[in-house]
């Protein structure tokens, strides 16, 4: 059972507000992953800030990603962001990411299954919907982009969900968002019984 993992999966405020919760959770269940914990949360600004590294290196990286989305058009970038400096852009994005996470309730969930981290990431799809495969959560339900976010005055792109990218990150995020409230439910899915699956 070396491949059985737990992963953290969070439906963000836009996913909740757009009433996509059931459809999103169904994708994970249909893949064979087992829901072992779920809780509605409303993040504080402090919690939201702590969700991201917030280091200078990370801020510059976020700024560079946004700059790259403008394909070298620094004139348009300056017009829309007020600067071309990656650190300043990254700082603005960080502030807006915090606003995004505290803008409404979120559903924090933990899933368990064979290769759970990799499967949940594939089901989620690429961050930018235009790069996400059809059939993935973001490919089917996402429509935002960095440029649309900036032009809409939000700066931070709305991505519907968050999913851990490694077992280590899943452990950290479960501890961070759920703490001692995390008590995994133990039960057997009936569709697993014919395969001799027990976890």
mmCIF file of the C-alpha atoms, coordinates in Angstrom:
data_MODEL
# 
_entry.id   MODEL 
# 
loop_
_atom_site.group_PDB 
_atom_site.id 
_atom_site.type_symbol 
_atom_site.label_atom_id 
_atom_site.label_alt_id 
_atom_site.label_comp_id 
_atom_site.label_asym_id 
_atom_site.label_entity_id 
_atom_site.label_seq_id 
_atom_site.pdbx_PDB_ins_code 
_atom_site.Cartn_x 
_atom_site.Cartn_y 
_atom_site.Cartn_z 
_atom_site.occupancy 
_atom_site.B_iso_or_equiv 
_atom_site.pdbx_formal_charge 
_atom_site.auth_seq_id 
_atom_site.auth_comp_id 
_atom_site.auth_asym_id 
_atom_site.auth_atom_id 
_atom_site.pdbx_PDB_model_num 
ATOM 1   C CA . UNK A 1 1   ? 0.000   0.000  0.000   1.00 0.00 ? 1   UNK A CA 1 
ATOM 2   C CA . UNK A 1 2   ? 2.989   2.297  -0.552  1.00 0.00 ? 2   UNK A CA 1 
ATOM 3   C CA . UNK A 1 3   ? 1.071   4.348  -3.126  1.00 0.00 ? 3   UNK A CA 1 
ATOM 4   C CA . UNK A 1 4   ? -1.878  5.170  -0.847  1.00 0.00 ? 4   UNK A CA 1 
ATOM 5   C CA . UNK A 1 5   ? -1.669  8.866  -0.056  1.00 0.00 ? 5   UNK A CA 1 
ATOM 6   C CA . UNK A 1 6   ? -3.668  11.681 1.470   1.00 0.00 ? 6   UNK A CA 1 
ATOM 7   C CA . UNK A 1 7   ? -4.000  15.003 -0.310  1.00 0.00 ? 7   UNK A CA 1 
ATOM 8   C CA . UNK A 1 8   ? -5.449  18.381 0.619   1.00 0.00 ? 8   UNK A CA 1 
ATOM 9   C CA . UNK A 1 9   ? -8.022  19.890 -1.741  1.00 0.00 ? 9   UNK A CA 1 
ATOM 10  C CA . UNK A 1 10  ? -9.757  23.217 -1.127  1.00 0.00 ? 10  UNK A CA 1 
ATOM 11  C CA . UNK A 1 11  ? -12.654 24.756 -3.042  1.00 0.00 ? 11  UNK A CA 1 
ATOM 12  C CA . UNK A 1 12  ? -12.008 28.502 -3.039  1.00 0.00 ? 12  UNK A CA 1 
ATOM 13  C CA . UNK A 1 13  ? -14.611 31.274 -2.658  1.00 0.00 ? 13  UNK A CA 1 
ATOM 14  C CA . UNK A 1 14  ? -15.341 31.547 -6.396  1.00 0.00 ? 14  UNK A CA 1 
ATOM 15  C CA . UNK A 1 15  ? -16.042 27.808 -6.621  1.00 0.00 ? 15  UNK A CA 1 
ATOM 16  C CA . UNK A 1 16  ? -18.464 28.067 -3.685  1.00 0.00 ? 16  UNK A CA 1 
ATOM 17  C CA . UNK A 1 17  ? -20.154 31.256 -4.954  1.00 0.00 ? 17  UNK A CA 1 
ATOM 18  C CA . UNK A 1 18  ? -20.645 29.736 -8.409  1.00 0.00 ? 18  UNK A CA 1 
ATOM 19  C CA . UNK A 1 19  ? -22.381 26.693 -6.837  1.00 0.00 ? 19  UNK A CA 1 
ATOM 20  C CA . UNK A 1 20  ? -19.836 24.274 -8.294  1.00 0.00 ? 20  UNK A CA 1 
ATOM 21  C CA . UNK A 1 21  ? -19.145 22.392 -5.052  1.00 0.00 ? 21  UNK A CA 1 
ATOM 22  C CA . UNK A 1 22  ? -21.121 19.247 -5.895  1.00 0.00 ? 22  UNK A CA 1 
ATOM 23  C CA . UNK A 1 23  ? -19.805 18.987 -9.436  1.00 0.00 ? 23  UNK A CA 1 
ATOM 24  C CA . UNK A 1 24  ? -16.206 19.496 -8.298  1.00 0.00 ? 24  UNK A CA 1 
ATOM 25  C CA . UNK A 1 25  ? -16.431 16.917 -5.503  1.00 0.00 ? 25  UNK A CA 1 
ATOM 26  C CA . UNK A 1 26  ? -18.074 14.439 -7.888  1.00 0.00 ? 26  UNK A CA 1 
ATOM 27  C CA . UNK A 1 27  ? -14.976 14.545 -10.131 1.00 0.00 ? 27  UNK A CA 1 
ATOM 28  C CA . UNK A 1 28  ? -12.794 13.434 -7.227  1.00 0.00 ? 28  UNK A CA 1 
ATOM 29  C CA . UNK A 1 29  ? -15.214 10.738 -6.065  1.00 0.00 ? 29  UNK A CA 1 
ATOM 30  C CA . UNK A 1 30  ? -15.646 9.340  -9.575  1.00 0.00 ? 30  UNK A CA 1 
ATOM 31  C CA . UNK A 1 31  ? -11.880 8.890  -9.830  1.00 0.00 ? 31  UNK A CA 1 
ATOM 32  C CA . UNK A 1 32  ? -11.948 6.431  -6.924  1.00 0.00 ? 32  UNK A CA 1 
ATOM 33  C CA . UNK A 1 33  ? -10.499 8.796  -4.328  1.00 0.00 ? 33  UNK A CA 1 
ATOM 34  C CA . UNK A 1 34  ? -12.126 8.597  -0.905  1.00 0.00 ? 34  UNK A CA 1 
ATOM 35  C CA . UNK A 1 35  ? -13.270 11.723 0.942   1.00 0.00 ? 35  UNK A CA 1 
ATOM 36  C CA . UNK A 1 36  ? -12.031 11.360 4.517   1.00 0.00 ? 36  UNK A CA 1 
ATOM 37  C CA . UNK A 1 37  ? -12.587 14.893 5.819   1.00 0.00 ? 37  UNK A CA 1 
ATOM 38  C CA . UNK A 1 38  ? -14.537 18.017 4.861   1.00 0.00 ? 38  UNK A CA 1 
ATOM 39  C CA . UNK A 1 39  ? -15.150 21.303 6.634   1.00 0.00 ? 39  UNK A CA 1 
ATOM 40  C CA . UNK A 1 40  ? -16.367 24.757 5.647   1.00 0.00 ? 40  UNK A CA 1 
ATOM 41  C CA . UNK A 1 41  ? -13.903 27.472 6.635   1.00 0.00 ? 41  UNK A CA 1 
ATOM 42  C CA . UNK A 1 42  ? -13.688 31.244 6.299   1.00 0.00 ? 42  UNK A CA 1 
ATOM 43  C CA . UNK A 1 43  ? -10.048 32.284 6.331   1.00 0.00 ? 43  UNK A CA 1 
ATOM 44  C CA . UNK A 1 44  ? -8.711  35.243 8.257   1.00 0.00 ? 44  UNK A CA 1 
ATOM 45  C CA . UNK A 1 45  ? -6.247  37.592 6.546   1.00 0.00 ? 45  UNK A CA 1 
ATOM 46  C CA . UNK A 1 46  ? -3.477  36.102 8.685   1.00 0.00 ? 46  UNK A CA 1 
ATOM 47  C CA . UNK A 1 47  ? -4.359  32.546 7.604   1.00 0.00 ? 47  UNK A CA 1 
ATOM 48  C CA . UNK A 1 48  ? -4.561  33.596 3.954   1.00 0.00 ? 48  UNK A CA 1 
ATOM 49  C CA . UNK A 1 49  ? -1.143  35.309 4.129   1.00 0.00 ? 49  UNK A CA 1 
ATOM 50  C CA . UNK A 1 50  ? 0.392   32.216 5.684   1.00 0.00 ? 50  UNK A CA 1 
ATOM 51  C CA . UNK A 1 51  ? -0.911  30.081 2.827   1.00 0.00 ? 51  UNK A CA 1 
ATOM 52  C CA . UNK A 1 52  ? 1.725   31.586 0.515   1.00 0.00 ? 52  UNK A CA 1 
ATOM 53  C CA . UNK A 1 53  ? 5.507   31.778 1.000   1.00 0.00 ? 53  UNK A CA 1 
ATOM 54  C CA . UNK A 1 54  ? 5.515   35.592 0.741   1.00 0.00 ? 54  UNK A CA 1 
ATOM 55  C CA . UNK A 1 55  ? 9.316   35.668 0.416   1.00 0.00 ? 55  UNK A CA 1 
ATOM 56  C CA . UNK A 1 56  ? 11.015  38.180 -1.862  1.00 0.00 ? 56  UNK A CA 1 
ATOM 57  C CA . UNK A 1 57  ? 12.031  35.359 -4.201  1.00 0.00 ? 57  UNK A CA 1 
ATOM 58  C CA . UNK A 1 58  ? 8.425   34.136 -4.402  1.00 0.00 ? 58  UNK A CA 1 
ATOM 59  C CA . UNK A 1 59  ? 7.080   37.672 -4.948  1.00 0.00 ? 59  UNK A CA 1 
ATOM 60  C CA . UNK A 1 60  ? 9.552   38.272 -7.785  1.00 0.00 ? 60  UNK A CA 1 
ATOM 61  C CA . UNK A 1 61  ? 8.591   34.913 -9.304  1.00 0.00 ? 61  UNK A CA 1 
ATOM 62  C CA . UNK A 1 62  ? 4.903   35.877 -9.229  1.00 0.00 ? 62  UNK A CA 1 
ATOM 63  C CA . UNK A 1 63  ? 5.753   39.229 -10.803 1.00 0.00 ? 63  UNK A CA 1 
ATOM 64  C CA . UNK A 1 64  ? 7.815   37.570 -13.533 1.00 0.00 ? 64  UNK A CA 1 
ATOM 65  C CA . UNK A 1 65  ? 4.976   35.159 -14.362 1.00 0.00 ? 65  UNK A CA 1 
ATOM 66  C CA . UNK A 1 66  ? 2.627   38.098 -14.788 1.00 0.00 ? 66  UNK A CA 1 
ATOM 67  C CA . UNK A 1 67  ? 5.178   39.977 -16.891 1.00 0.00 ? 67  UNK A CA 1 
ATOM 68  C CA . UNK A 1 68  ? 5.613   36.948 -19.127 1.00 0.00 ? 68  UNK A CA 1 
ATOM 69  C CA . UNK A 1 69  ? 1.865   36.940 -19.707 1.00 0.00 ? 69  UNK A CA 1 
ATOM 70  C CA . UNK A 1 70  ? 2.223   40.329 -21.380 1.00 0.00 ? 70  UNK A CA 1 
ATOM 71  C CA . UNK A 1 71  ? 4.637   38.929 -24.001 1.00 0.00 ? 71  UNK A CA 1 
ATOM 72  C CA . UNK A 1 72  ? 7.153   41.748 -23.583 1.00 0.00 ? 72  UNK A CA 1 
ATOM 73  C CA . UNK A 1 73  ? 4.574   44.544 -23.877 1.00 0.00 ? 73  UNK A CA 1 
ATOM 74  C CA . UNK A 1 74  ? 5.926   46.614 -20.972 1.00 0.00 ? 74  UNK A CA 1 
ATOM 75  C CA . UNK A 1 75  ? 3.893   49.649 -22.050 1.00 0.00 ? 75  UNK A CA 1 
ATOM 76  C CA . UNK A 1 76  ? 0.629   47.763 -21.530 1.00 0.00 ? 76  UNK A CA 1 
ATOM 77  C CA . UNK A 1 77  ? 1.957   46.132 -18.357 1.00 0.00 ? 77  UNK A CA 1 
ATOM 78  C CA . UNK A 1 78  ? 2.841   49.537 -16.879 1.00 0.00 ? 78  UNK A CA 1 
ATOM 79  C CA . UNK A 1 79  ? -0.535  50.944 -17.892 1.00 0.00 ? 79  UNK A CA 1 
ATOM 80  C CA . UNK A 1 80  ? -2.458  48.109 -16.267 1.00 0.00 ? 80  UNK A CA 1 
ATOM 81  C CA . UNK A 1 81  ? -0.245  47.310 -13.256 1.00 0.00 ? 81  UNK A CA 1 
ATOM 82  C CA . UNK A 1 82  ? 1.275   50.743 -12.660 1.00 0.00 ? 82  UNK A CA 1 
ATOM 83  C CA . UNK A 1 83  ? 4.787   49.275 -12.792 1.00 0.00 ? 83  UNK A CA 1 
ATOM 84  C CA . UNK A 1 84  ? 7.015   46.828 -14.644 1.00 0.00 ? 84  UNK A CA 1 
ATOM 85  C CA . UNK A 1 85  ? 9.039   45.885 -11.543 1.00 0.00 ? 85  UNK A CA 1 
ATOM 86  C CA . UNK A 1 86  ? 8.505   42.165 -10.771 1.00 0.00 ? 86  UNK A CA 1 
ATOM 87  C CA . UNK A 1 87  ? 8.786   42.676 -6.994  1.00 0.00 ? 87  UNK A CA 1 
ATOM 88  C CA . UNK A 1 88  ? 6.138   45.421 -7.000  1.00 0.00 ? 88  UNK A CA 1 
ATOM 89  C CA . UNK A 1 89  ? 3.870   43.355 -9.248  1.00 0.00 ? 89  UNK A CA 1 
ATOM 90  C CA . UNK A 1 90  ? 4.346   40.275 -7.050  1.00 0.00 ? 90  UNK A CA 1 
ATOM 91  C CA . UNK A 1 91  ? 3.531   42.298 -3.933  1.00 0.00 ? 91  UNK A CA 1 
ATOM 92  C CA . UNK A 1 92  ? 0.294   43.561 -5.503  1.00 0.00 ? 92  UNK A CA 1 
ATOM 93  C CA . UNK A 1 93  ? -0.650  40.016 -6.507  1.00 0.00 ? 93  UNK A CA 1 
ATOM 94  C CA . UNK A 1 94  ? 0.089   38.718 -2.996  1.00 0.00 ? 94  UNK A CA 1 
ATOM 95  C CA . UNK A 1 95  ? -2.168  41.364 -1.445  1.00 0.00 ? 95  UNK A CA 1 
ATOM 96  C CA . UNK A 1 96  ? -4.962  40.481 -3.858  1.00 0.00 ? 96  UNK A CA 1 
ATOM 97  C CA . UNK A 1 97  ? -4.526  36.726 -3.300  1.00 0.00 ? 97  UNK A CA 1 
ATOM 98  C CA . UNK A 1 98  ? -5.152  37.346 0.388   1.00 0.00 ? 98  UNK A CA 1 
ATOM 99  C CA . UNK A 1 99  ? -8.273  39.409 -0.448  1.00 0.00 ? 99  UNK A CA 1 
ATOM 100 C CA . UNK A 1 100 ? -9.450  36.611 -2.736  1.00 0.00 ? 100 UNK A CA 1 
ATOM 101 C CA . UNK A 1 101 ? -9.117  33.898 -0.066  1.00 0.00 ? 101 UNK A CA 1 
ATOM 102 C CA . UNK A 1 102 ? -10.944 35.933 2.592   1.00 0.00 ? 102 UNK A CA 1 
ATOM 103 C CA . UNK A 1 103 ? -13.735 37.030 0.227   1.00 0.00 ? 103 UNK A CA 1 
ATOM 104 C CA . UNK A 1 104 ? -16.001 34.108 1.109   1.00 0.00 ? 104 UNK A CA 1 
ATOM 105 C CA . UNK A 1 105 ? -16.264 30.629 2.563   1.00 0.00 ? 105 UNK A CA 1 
ATOM 106 C CA . UNK A 1 106 ? -14.115 27.755 1.345   1.00 0.00 ? 106 UNK A CA 1 
ATOM 107 C CA . UNK A 1 107 ? -14.489 23.994 1.602   1.00 0.00 ? 107 UNK A CA 1 
ATOM 108 C CA . UNK A 1 108 ? -11.397 22.288 3.014   1.00 0.00 ? 108 UNK A CA 1 
ATOM 109 C CA . UNK A 1 109 ? -11.236 18.583 2.181   1.00 0.00 ? 109 UNK A CA 1 
ATOM 110 C CA . UNK A 1 110 ? -8.818  15.691 2.531   1.00 0.00 ? 110 UNK A CA 1 
ATOM 111 C CA . UNK A 1 111 ? -8.862  12.787 0.091   1.00 0.00 ? 111 UNK A CA 1 
ATOM 112 C CA . UNK A 1 112 ? -7.207  9.396  0.307   1.00 0.00 ? 112 UNK A CA 1 
ATOM 113 C CA . UNK A 1 113 ? -6.401  6.862  -2.346  1.00 0.00 ? 113 UNK A CA 1 
ATOM 114 C CA . UNK A 1 114 ? -3.917  5.229  -4.643  1.00 0.00 ? 114 UNK A CA 1 
ATOM 115 C CA . UNK A 1 115 ? -1.624  8.010  -5.953  1.00 0.00 ? 115 UNK A CA 1 
ATOM 116 C CA . UNK A 1 116 ? -4.080  10.571 -4.499  1.00 0.00 ? 116 UNK A CA 1 
ATOM 117 C CA . UNK A 1 117 ? -1.762  13.573 -4.955  1.00 0.00 ? 117 UNK A CA 1 
ATOM 118 C CA . UNK A 1 118 ? -1.120  12.944 -8.650  1.00 0.00 ? 118 UNK A CA 1 
ATOM 119 C CA . UNK A 1 119 ? -4.733  12.029 -9.442  1.00 0.00 ? 119 UNK A CA 1 
ATOM 120 C CA . UNK A 1 120 ? -6.156  15.105 -7.701  1.00 0.00 ? 120 UNK A CA 1 
ATOM 121 C CA . UNK A 1 121 ? -3.693  17.343 -9.568  1.00 0.00 ? 121 UNK A CA 1 
ATOM 122 C CA . UNK A 1 122 ? -4.618  15.816 -12.941 1.00 0.00 ? 122 UNK A CA 1 
ATOM 123 C CA . UNK A 1 123 ? -8.317  16.216 -12.186 1.00 0.00 ? 123 UNK A CA 1 
ATOM 124 C CA . UNK A 1 124 ? -7.736  19.861 -11.230 1.00 0.00 ? 124 UNK A CA 1 
ATOM 125 C CA . UNK A 1 125 ? -5.889  20.855 -14.425 1.00 0.00 ? 125 UNK A CA 1 
ATOM 126 C CA . UNK A 1 126 ? -3.422  23.655 -15.130 1.00 0.00 ? 126 UNK A CA 1 
ATOM 127 C CA . UNK A 1 127 ? -3.795  26.924 -13.213 1.00 0.00 ? 127 UNK A CA 1 
ATOM 128 C CA . UNK A 1 128 ? -4.767  28.880 -16.318 1.00 0.00 ? 128 UNK A CA 1 
ATOM 129 C CA . UNK A 1 129 ? -8.019  27.467 -17.742 1.00 0.00 ? 129 UNK A CA 1 
ATOM 130 C CA . UNK A 1 130 ? -6.846  28.032 -21.332 1.00 0.00 ? 130 UNK A CA 1 
ATOM 131 C CA . UNK A 1 131 ? -3.951  25.634 -20.608 1.00 0.00 ? 131 UNK A CA 1 
ATOM 132 C CA . UNK A 1 132 ? -6.042  23.090 -18.663 1.00 0.00 ? 132 UNK A CA 1 
ATOM 133 C CA . UNK A 1 133 ? -7.235  19.919 -20.376 1.00 0.00 ? 133 UNK A CA 1 
ATOM 134 C CA . UNK A 1 134 ? -10.923 19.629 -21.190 1.00 0.00 ? 134 UNK A CA 1 
ATOM 135 C CA . UNK A 1 135 ? -12.460 17.312 -18.638 1.00 0.00 ? 135 UNK A CA 1 
ATOM 136 C CA . UNK A 1 136 ? -10.378 18.799 -15.825 1.00 0.00 ? 136 UNK A CA 1 
ATOM 137 C CA . UNK A 1 137 ? -12.037 20.995 -13.200 1.00 0.00 ? 137 UNK A CA 1 
ATOM 138 C CA . UNK A 1 138 ? -10.352 24.190 -14.392 1.00 0.00 ? 138 UNK A CA 1 
ATOM 139 C CA . UNK A 1 139 ? -10.644 23.193 -18.056 1.00 0.00 ? 139 UNK A CA 1 
ATOM 140 C CA . UNK A 1 140 ? -14.413 22.773 -17.736 1.00 0.00 ? 140 UNK A CA 1 
ATOM 141 C CA . UNK A 1 141 ? -15.367 25.418 -15.166 1.00 0.00 ? 141 UNK A CA 1 
ATOM 142 C CA . UNK A 1 142 ? -12.553 28.009 -15.211 1.00 0.00 ? 142 UNK A CA 1 
ATOM 143 C CA . UNK A 1 143 ? -12.519 31.106 -17.395 1.00 0.00 ? 143 UNK A CA 1 
ATOM 144 C CA . UNK A 1 144 ? -10.199 33.588 -15.688 1.00 0.00 ? 144 UNK A CA 1 
ATOM 145 C CA . UNK A 1 145 ? -6.732  34.688 -16.812 1.00 0.00 ? 145 UNK A CA 1 
ATOM 146 C CA . UNK A 1 146 ? -4.083  37.012 -15.371 1.00 0.00 ? 146 UNK A CA 1 
ATOM 147 C CA . UNK A 1 147 ? -4.950  39.718 -17.912 1.00 0.00 ? 147 UNK A CA 1 
ATOM 148 C CA . UNK A 1 148 ? -8.707  39.475 -17.237 1.00 0.00 ? 148 UNK A CA 1 
ATOM 149 C CA . UNK A 1 149 ? -8.032  39.646 -13.502 1.00 0.00 ? 149 UNK A CA 1 
ATOM 150 C CA . UNK A 1 150 ? -5.921  42.802 -13.912 1.00 0.00 ? 150 UNK A CA 1 
ATOM 151 C CA . UNK A 1 151 ? -8.420  44.465 -16.254 1.00 0.00 ? 151 UNK A CA 1 
ATOM 152 C CA . UNK A 1 152 ? -11.245 43.606 -13.852 1.00 0.00 ? 152 UNK A CA 1 
ATOM 153 C CA . UNK A 1 153 ? -9.393  45.304 -10.990 1.00 0.00 ? 153 UNK A CA 1 
ATOM 154 C CA . UNK A 1 154 ? -8.826  42.039 -9.099  1.00 0.00 ? 154 UNK A CA 1 
ATOM 155 C CA . UNK A 1 155 ? -5.172  41.444 -10.105 1.00 0.00 ? 155 UNK A CA 1 
ATOM 156 C CA . UNK A 1 156 ? -5.228  37.901 -8.607  1.00 0.00 ? 156 UNK A CA 1 
ATOM 157 C CA . UNK A 1 157 ? -6.647  35.248 -10.901 1.00 0.00 ? 157 UNK A CA 1 
ATOM 158 C CA . UNK A 1 158 ? -9.543  33.187 -9.531  1.00 0.00 ? 158 UNK A CA 1 
ATOM 159 C CA . UNK A 1 159 ? -8.702  29.498 -9.880  1.00 0.00 ? 159 UNK A CA 1 
ATOM 160 C CA . UNK A 1 160 ? -11.710 27.747 -8.258  1.00 0.00 ? 160 UNK A CA 1 
ATOM 161 C CA . UNK A 1 161 ? -9.684  25.268 -6.219  1.00 0.00 ? 161 UNK A CA 1 
ATOM 162 C CA . UNK A 1 162 ? -6.356  24.569 -4.582  1.00 0.00 ? 162 UNK A CA 1 
ATOM 163 C CA . UNK A 1 163 ? -4.714  21.141 -4.558  1.00 0.00 ? 163 UNK A CA 1 
ATOM 164 C CA . UNK A 1 164 ? -1.469  20.006 -2.932  1.00 0.00 ? 164 UNK A CA 1 
ATOM 165 C CA . UNK A 1 165 ? 1.412   19.358 -5.325  1.00 0.00 ? 165 UNK A CA 1 
ATOM 166 C CA . UNK A 1 166 ? 3.246   16.766 -3.204  1.00 0.00 ? 166 UNK A CA 1 
ATOM 167 C CA . UNK A 1 167 ? 2.734   14.493 -0.190  1.00 0.00 ? 167 UNK A CA 1 
ATOM 168 C CA . UNK A 1 168 ? 4.901   16.840 1.868   1.00 0.00 ? 168 UNK A CA 1 
ATOM 169 C CA . UNK A 1 169 ? 2.832   19.866 0.878   1.00 0.00 ? 169 UNK A CA 1 
ATOM 170 C CA . UNK A 1 170 ? -0.375  17.940 1.634   1.00 0.00 ? 170 UNK A CA 1 
ATOM 171 C CA . UNK A 1 171 ? 0.878   17.186 5.156   1.00 0.00 ? 171 UNK A CA 1 
ATOM 172 C CA . UNK A 1 172 ? 1.836   20.819 5.699   1.00 0.00 ? 172 UNK A CA 1 
ATOM 173 C CA . UNK A 1 173 ? -1.467  22.156 4.354   1.00 0.00 ? 173 UNK A CA 1 
ATOM 174 C CA . UNK A 1 174 ? -3.606  19.702 6.329   1.00 0.00 ? 174 UNK A CA 1 
ATOM 175 C CA . UNK A 1 175 ? -1.783  20.760 9.492   1.00 0.00 ? 175 UNK A CA 1 
ATOM 176 C CA . UNK A 1 176 ? -1.972  24.456 8.546   1.00 0.00 ? 176 UNK A CA 1 
ATOM 177 C CA . UNK A 1 177 ? -5.645  24.681 7.560   1.00 0.00 ? 177 UNK A CA 1 
ATOM 178 C CA . UNK A 1 178 ? -7.156  21.992 9.784   1.00 0.00 ? 178 UNK A CA 1 
ATOM 179 C CA . UNK A 1 179 ? -4.776  21.559 12.713  1.00 0.00 ? 179 UNK A CA 1 
ATOM 180 C CA . UNK A 1 180 ? -6.074  19.348 15.507  1.00 0.00 ? 180 UNK A CA 1 
ATOM 181 C CA . UNK A 1 181 ? -9.585  19.434 14.014  1.00 0.00 ? 181 UNK A CA 1 
ATOM 182 C CA . UNK A 1 182 ? -8.447  16.935 11.369  1.00 0.00 ? 182 UNK A CA 1 
ATOM 183 C CA . UNK A 1 183 ? -9.774  13.499 12.231  1.00 0.00 ? 183 UNK A CA 1 
ATOM 184 C CA . UNK A 1 184 ? -9.956  11.298 9.134   1.00 0.00 ? 184 UNK A CA 1 
ATOM 185 C CA . UNK A 1 185 ? -13.139 9.268  8.691   1.00 0.00 ? 185 UNK A CA 1 
ATOM 186 C CA . UNK A 1 186 ? -12.577 5.539  8.369   1.00 0.00 ? 186 UNK A CA 1 
ATOM 187 C CA . UNK A 1 187 ? -14.992 3.687  6.102   1.00 0.00 ? 187 UNK A CA 1 
ATOM 188 C CA . UNK A 1 188 ? -14.907 1.478  3.028   1.00 0.00 ? 188 UNK A CA 1 
ATOM 189 C CA . UNK A 1 189 ? -16.254 2.602  -0.338  1.00 0.00 ? 189 UNK A CA 1 
ATOM 190 C CA . UNK A 1 190 ? -18.548 -0.110 -1.707  1.00 0.00 ? 190 UNK A CA 1 
ATOM 191 C CA . UNK A 1 191 ? -17.046 0.189  -5.191  1.00 0.00 ? 191 UNK A CA 1 
ATOM 192 C CA . UNK A 1 192 ? -13.630 -0.686 -3.737  1.00 0.00 ? 192 UNK A CA 1 
ATOM 193 C CA . UNK A 1 193 ? -14.759 -3.965 -2.162  1.00 0.00 ? 193 UNK A CA 1 
ATOM 194 C CA . UNK A 1 194 ? -14.564 -6.008 -5.369  1.00 0.00 ? 194 UNK A CA 1 
ATOM 195 C CA . UNK A 1 195 ? -10.922 -4.971 -5.800  1.00 0.00 ? 195 UNK A CA 1 
ATOM 196 C CA . UNK A 1 196 ? -9.800  -5.977 -2.335  1.00 0.00 ? 196 UNK A CA 1 
ATOM 197 C CA . UNK A 1 197 ? -8.995  -2.329 -1.617  1.00 0.00 ? 197 UNK A CA 1 
ATOM 198 C CA . UNK A 1 198 ? -8.826  -1.385 2.048   1.00 0.00 ? 198 UNK A CA 1 
ATOM 199 C CA . UNK A 1 199 ? -7.433  1.952  3.189   1.00 0.00 ? 199 UNK A CA 1 
# 
